[in-house]
Amino acid sequence: MTTIDLHGKTGVVFGVANHSSIAWAIAQALHDAGVNLAVVYQSERLKDRVEKLVEGWDNVTLLECDVTDDANIKNVFDEMGKRFGSLSIAIHSVAYAHKEDLDGEFSSTSRKGFQDALDISAYSLLPVARYAAPLMTEGGSILAVTFEASQRVYPGYNVMGTAKAALENEVRQIASDLGQDNIRINAVSAGPLDTLSSRAISHYRDMKRIHRERSPMRRNITAEEVAKTALFLLSDMASGITGEIVHVDTGYNIMGI
Ligand SMILES: NC(=O)c1ccc[n+]([C@@H]2O[C@H](COP(=O)([O-])OP(=O)(O)OC[C@H]3O[C@@H](n4cnc5c(N)ncnc54)[C@H](O)[C@@H]3O)[C@@H](O)[C@H]2O)c1
């Protein structure tokens, strides 16, 4: 993969569950670019798998963090501070909704289901930015991963569409907060990719097929394409870009029908 030189930078990636995670594609791109990385996984259950993924990497830190607890998130950044002193890059590639809230009528979403989806998939970006920013003493770049269901209705995506709308709004508000400290934040809006999370969405297969059939480029994207755009946004090549939602979707979002 063509790369950008990020040697000397430090970064943290939230959301690696397995080899198909978007976070893993981004982590690999950052590692290849020379970033000193911390890879964050949700729970003990994922530890072995994530350890296997990074086998052979000499400059990697593995940390566990459930983002429903602010203290856990703070702990990740405290560790980053202790190990590296400062931070240049933070990736938020985390989402969750209960399976029953990813099907049927949106108005049937339970209050608890709504709260959990918004808490994990949207709120969690706030503490990530809050605790990352003080470590970004020489400026920095934060990246979130979103989906076009923030803007348009994708039956089956349901409450996750609401979470993505919140997440994208947060990207703009955080960009406004942190811009004067030379800290940028953007989101990549990715087309459908086969991952653990997408498998939980009803109609995912149709969504993927329709993207392939109707997008200007008549194909689906790859995780590597998301990672390449992430690398660009996280690097100095994108030094004037903040608060943006960049589509990596072979152009699907521009189509009317
Ligand atoms: N796969 C797609 O088609 C697609 C498209 C656009 C956007 N996205 C977004 O990409 C991001 C990554 O998803 P993915 O598709 O790579 O799937 P994934 O399942 O590999 O990644 C989701 C991650 O969220 C983590 N997570 C869930 N609850 C958590 C919690 N309480 N604490 C900490 N971590 C938690 C999971 O452990 C997992 O690592 C998500 O924001 C998702 O909405 C995915």
The ligand as a Gaussian input file, in Angstrom:
#p B3LYP/6-31G(d) Opt

LIG

0 1
 N      -18.855000      -2.362000       8.535000
 C      -19.510000      -1.423000       7.910000
 O      -20.191000      -1.647000       6.916000
 C      -19.402000       0.009000       8.416000
 C      -19.751000       1.039000       7.550000
 C      -19.667000       2.359000       8.010000
 C      -19.258000       2.605000       9.305000
 N      -18.936000       1.551000      10.128000
 C      -18.481000       1.883000      11.488000
 O      -17.160000       1.438000      11.646000
 C      -16.887000       1.323000      13.029000
 C      -16.219000      -0.029000      13.279000
 O      -17.108000      -1.082000      13.007000
 P      -16.684000      -2.358000      12.182000
 O      -17.614000      -2.466000      11.041000
 O      -15.236000      -2.372000      11.973000
 O      -17.113000      -3.564000      13.150000
 P      -16.341000      -4.246000      14.371000
 O      -17.380000      -5.080000      15.040000
 O      -15.115000      -4.912000      13.924000
 O      -15.939000      -2.993000      15.272000
 C      -16.791000      -2.450000      16.254000
 C      -15.945000      -2.335000      17.492000
 O      -16.679000      -1.699000      18.531000
 C      -16.252000      -2.315000      19.734000
 N      -17.182000      -2.053000      20.825000
 C      -18.513000      -2.295000      20.883000
 N      -18.982000      -1.969000      22.111000
 C      -17.919000      -1.504000      22.830000
 C      -17.744000      -1.050000      24.151000
 N      -18.766000      -1.002000      25.019000
 N      -16.508000      -0.652000      24.549000
 C      -15.451000      -0.705000      23.700000
 N      -15.554000      -1.140000      22.433000
 C      -16.776000      -1.538000      22.009000
 C      -16.188000      -3.789000      19.380000
 O      -15.441000      -4.528000      20.334000
 C      -15.497000      -3.716000      18.027000
 O      -14.114000      -3.722000      18.191000
 C      -18.219000       1.483000      13.738000
 O      -18.332000       2.832000      14.171000
 C      -19.209000       1.205000      12.629000
 O      -20.466000       1.796000      12.853000
 C      -18.987000       0.264000       9.704000

